């Protein structure tokens, strides 16, 4: 197996990781479990995303899910 490190993927994977870290810290500080869960998912999923498209789509789905949960008043 060869290791293919696409520079675009590497750069884009930093964005959800940073957003996830901020969500984790905010969720821990405020005791908000939706932020903790979304932060953990945003921090971890770039390790498993295989391409730029999956990186963007999964990140958008996690952020959209967090937004929907918070709109419901959780």
N, C-alpha and C positions, 0 to 999 in steps of 0.2 A: 504494500500500500504506500502510495506517495502522499506527502503532506503538501497540500496546495493552500497557501496563504494569500488569498486575494486581498490586496490593500483596501479596496472599498469595503469588503466585509469586515476587516479588522477595525477600520475607522467607525463604521456604523455600529459595530457591536459595543463600542464604548458608550454610546448614547443610552441604550436601555439599561446598561449596567449602572451608569451614573444616576439615572432616574430611579432605578430600583433601590439604590443605596439611600437616596433621599427619602423615598417612601418608607423604607425600613426604619430609618431614624425617626421620621415623623410619626409613624405608627407606634413605635415603641414609646416615644415621649408622650403621646396623647392617649395611648391605650386603644388605638383604633385597629382592630383586627383586619378589616378590608385592606388598609394600607400595608399592614405587615405581610399579608398573603400576596398582594400584587407586587410589593417590593421584592419579596423572595423569588417570585416567578420571573420578574424582570431581570433580576441579578443572575439567575441560573440558566434561563433558556438560551442565551446566546452560545453557550457551550455545546448545545445540541442542534442548533440551526445549521443547516447544511449550505445555504446560499443566501444571497442578499434578499431575494423575494420572500423566502420563508422568515427571515429575520424581521423584515418590515411587517409582514402580515400577522405573525404571532404577537409581536409587540403591540400592534394596533388593536388586536383582539383583547389582550390583557388590559390595556389602558381603557378600551371601551367597556370591558366588563367592570372595571373599577368605577368608571363614571356611572354606569347603570346602577350598580349597588349603592353608590352614594346618593344618587337621585331618588332611590326608594326610601332613603332616610335611615340607613343602617349606620 
